[in-house]
């Protein structure tokens, strides 16, 4: 388990100051062509050879402490569902392997194989009544099953916890169980999610709601919904310096049927060195007028879907499928150093970046388009300069591309 802190400076209206020591990634992309005719209105292409960019967004401070010896190995044993609602529930019978619950010696709940989610959870720490005062960490939780758990079941669920807590090495494959969530954080603060591997959950890989000061690093998320879903939250740090070409040490939110990252009505969100690719409904969606002060720095965002799987389109039939999309008044957004691609060229296909929806969706199975009411665009101060992309929709002025 590692400690990581992300520090955010206030973002001034109309200006997004930034001090950053993380080096930019190499940028590249495919050559543009103009041999197409637009199907939907307000379509544009860009062809920029190179742009010098001054990156100025927010302050990012990263400190990583080596994991303790207790978390060095992961050999889980079978255990039934665990519910902790008060300090007296921190027992060996509930998976505690060490610690006293003090800040300098937190309880460690570890080495659990949880396959029974019939009560709606595998491991739940519920402090909704304020009776959990001890410090704790969670490490080495594994789960896989062939029989789907109850709809809406959560593997690891944290509720109203405000002590510094690390949840690490959660490794799970739900077999696409309907409505299931890998890790859920509700109304909590100071939680670090480190080295998670969540695969094929029927809803979201990780869901954060009504929470603050949440960190997600070095995690692989794949879900039938969104990889990472953030709602009504603030002060989140997603990612750390890593090797983007290989993905070594990076967050990878890939092959989600929804979005790799979905942010709704949340602010002070910092995303660095994070890969969102092959997501059938788009890489990143920033949505709602309550979403602001969001910085995306040095990453990949690719909407490689939707595709036709067995005669059925994957993903959602929606008009905002792109690498990165801003909708419904989200404002004060800064994206720099990203490589952004969509599955299409913007002409009857999909766009790399979008400000609002274009009222159209292309069925990958039939090749026919569907039209409906356009999704409203974002608000003011959308800075997308210094990214490698080729096709955009809804930006005025059009952001310069770096490739």
N, C-alpha and C positions, 0 to 999 in steps of 0.2 A: 504494500500500500504506500502511496506516495502523496506528499502534500504539494498542492499546486495552488497558487493564488493568482487571481486575475484582478488588476486594479483598473478601474474605469474613471477617467476624468469626465466632468460634465461636458456635454456637447452643446456648443453655442448655436443658437439659431442662425442658419445660413452659413455656418463655418464649422468645419470638422477638424480641429487641430489634432496632430498626431505626433508622437515621439516613439520610434520603433527601432529596435536593433536587429530584427529578424531579416536576413538577406532575402532579396526577391528570388523567385524561381525563374529558370529560363522559360521564355515564352515561345510558342510556335503554333502553326496552324496550317490549314489548307488554303490553296489559292482561291480567290473569288472569281466567279464568272457572272456574266450579265445576260446570258442567253435564256432568260425566262420572262414570262409575263405574269403579272400579279393576278391572283384570284381574289384575295381579300384586299380591302382598301387600306391605306396608310402603311403600305409595305415599303421598306427601304433596304438597300444594301450599303455596305461601307467597304472601302478599299484604302486602307491606310498602311503605308510602308513601315512607319515606326513613329512612336510618340514618346517623348521624354516626360516622365511623370514624377511629380513630387508627392509622395505618399504622406498624408497628414490626417490622422484620424483620432486615435485615443491612446492612452498609455497602457502598455501591457507588461506586467511583471510576472516572470515565471520562475518558481523555485521548486525543484524536485528533490525529495529526500529518498535515499535508498529504502526499499521495503524491509520490514523487520523479518527476522529469521523465521517467525511463526508462519509467514506466508510464503516461504521459499518453495514448498512442495504442495502439490494438490492431489490428495488421494481420498476422494469422498467415499462415504459409506451411506447406505440407504437410511432415510429418515422420513417419518411422517410429517404432515403439515405442522408448522411452528407459528404460534401467535404470542407476541410479547406486548403486554398492555401496561405493565408496571415493573418496577425495579426487581421485585422478587421473582419475576419470570426469567431473569438471566441465570439459567442453571445449565448444568452439564446435560440434563435431559432435553434441553432446548437448544443444544448444539454449541454451547459455550465451551471453548477448549482452553482459554487462558484469560488472564486479566482480573482486575479488581473493580473496574468501573470508574476509576479516577481519570482525570484528564491526561495524566502522564502514564497511565496503565489501563487503557480501555479494555472492556470485554472484547474478546474475539470470537465471533460466531463463524465457524469454518468447517470445511470438509464435509459438505452435505450433498447427498444425492436425493433430490426431491422429485418424485414422480407422481405424487398424489396431490392434486390441486382441487379436490372436491369441495372444500369449504370456500373456494374462490381465491385461494392463495397457496403458495408453497411456504414462504417465509414472510411474515408481516410483523413489522414493529409499528404499533398503533399508539401514538401518544396524544390522541384526540382529547383525553381527559386529563392530560398533564401529569400523569403518574410515572412517566419514564424520565428520570433525571440523570441516570448514569450514562457514561460515555461508552461507545461501542463501535466496532468495525465489523464488516462482513467480508469474508474471503472464501474462495473456492466453493462455489455452489454450482452443481451440474444437474441437468435434467434433460431427458428425452423420453418420448412416449409415442406409442402407436395409436392409442385411444385418446381422442381429443378431450381436454379438460372442459369444465363448464364454460359456457360462453362468458367472456369477460374476466376469466381467471387471470391472476397475476402471479408470476413466479416469485419475484422479490418486491415487496411493497413497503414503502416508508411513508408514514403519516405524521405530520406535525412534529417533526424532530428538528431541533435547532442547535444541537451540539455538533461539533466538527466530526464528521463521519465519512469513512471511505468504504465503498462497496466495490470489490475487485474480483476478477476472475469468475464472473458469472458466465457459464458456458452452457447454452441450451439450444435445443431444436424441438419445436413444438409440433412438427409435422403439419404446419399450416392450420392449427386449431382455430376455429372460428372465434374472433373477438378477443383472443388471448393477448396479453402484454408481457414482455420480458421483465422490465424493471419500471416501476411506477413510483414517482416522487410527488407527493401531494402536500402542499402547505408547509414545506420544510426549508431549511437554510443550511448552508455550509456543508454540502454533500459533494463528495468527489466520486465519480464513476470512472474506474480505471481498468483497462484491459478486459472489457466485456466482449463476449461473442454470442450475439443473439440472432438466431436464424429461423426464418419462416413463421414468425408469430403472426396469428391471424389478424391482429390489429397493429399496434405500434411496437417497435423494438424497445424503445425507451420513451416514456411519457412523463413530462414534467409539467405540473400545473400549480399555480398559486404559490410558487416557490422563488427563492432568491439565493444568490451566491452558490450556484451549481456549476460544477466542472465536469466535463466529459473528455477523456483522453484515451488514446491508443485503443479504440474500440471498433469492433466490426458489427454492424447492425444491418439486418435484412428482414423485411417484414412484408406481410400482405397489405399493410397500411403504410404508415410513414416509418422511416428508420428512427428519426428523433423528432418527437412532437413536443413543442413548447407553447403553452398558453398561459396568459395572465401572470407572467413571471418577469423577473428582472435580474440583472447582474449575473450573466452566464458566460463562462469561458468554455469554448468548444475547440479542442485541438491543442497541439504543441508543435514545436519545430520537429520536422521529420524528413524522411527521404521520399519526396513525392513521386519520382519516376518509378520506384519499386513499391511504394506504399509502406515501407518499413517504418514502424513507429507512428503511423498516421491513423487518424480516424478514417474509417471507410464505411460510408452509409450507402450501400449499393444493392441493386436488384430489388429495390422496394417497389411494390405495385403502386404505392402513393408517391410521396416525395422523400428524398433523402433527408432533408431538413424542412420542417414546417414550423413557422413562428407566427403566432397570432396574439395580438395585443400584448406584446412583451417588449421591454426596452433594456438598453445597456447590454447588448448581446455581442460578444466578440467571437468570431469564428476564424481560426487560423489553421493553415496546413491541413485541410480536411478535404477528402475526396467524396463526392457524391456523383456516382455514375450508374448508368443502366437503370435508372429509376423511371418506371413507366409513365408516371404523371409529372415528371420533372425533377430536377436536382434540388432546387431550393425555392420555397415560396415564403415571402415576407408579406403578411396580410394584416389589415386592420389599422385604423387610425391610432390605436394605442401601441402600435409597433413603431419604435423610433430609436435613434442612437444605436443602430446595428452596423457593425463593421465586419466585412468579409475580406480577409487578407491572405493571399498566396494559397491557392487551392485549385481544384478541378470541379467543374459542375457540368454534367452531361446528361441530357435527356435522350437516352438511346432507345426509348420506347415511345409509344406503345408498339407492341408487335402482335402478330396474329398467332395465337397459340391454340391449336386444335379447332380452328375456325371461329374462335372467340377473341375479341380484342382484349389486351391486357390494360391495366390502368383505368383511369376515370375518363369518361366522355366529357371533357371540359375544355374551355378555350384559353387556358393559361399553361399549356404544356411547353416548357422551355428549360434551359439550363438554370437560369435564375429569373424569377418573376416577382414583381412588386404590385400589390393590389389593394383596393379598398382603403386608400388614404394613408398607407404606411409611409413614413416620411423620415427625413434625415438619415438616409442610408448611404453607406460608402462601401464600394466594392473595388478592390485594386489587386493586381497581380494574379488574376484568375485566368485560367484557360476554360472557355465556355463553348459548348457545342450542343446542338439539338439534332434529333433524327429528322433531318429535312433541310431544305434550303430557304424556308420562309415563304415559298410560293406554292400555296396549296399544301404545305407541309407544316413544319414547326420552326419556331424562332429560337435563337440562342439566348437572347435576353428580351424580356417583355415588361412594359409598364402598362398594366391592365390587360384585359383579354381582347381578342379580335373577333369574338363572336362566331368562331368556327372551330370545328374538330374534324380531323381526317380519320376515317375508319381504315385501319391498316389491313383489314380482311377484304373489304370491298373496293377500297380506293376512292370511295365517295365521301364527300364532305357533308357535315351537318352544321346548320347555322342556328344560333339562338342569341339571346340578349347578352351583350358583351359585359364581362366582369369589369367594374370600375377600376381606374388606374390608381397608382400611388399618389402621394402628396408632394410637398416641396423638398428641395435639397436632396435629389437623387444623384449621387456622384458615382458614375460607372467608368471613369477614365482609367486608362492603363491596363485594360484587360484584352486578351486575345479572343475576339469573337468575330462573326461574319454577318449575322442577320439579326436585326432588331425590330421591335414593334413598339410604338407608342411613346418614344422618347423625343423630346423637343427642347433643346437641340440634341442631335444624335451624338452619343458619346464617342470620342475617338477610340479606334482600336489600335492595339500594339502589334498587330500582325497583318 
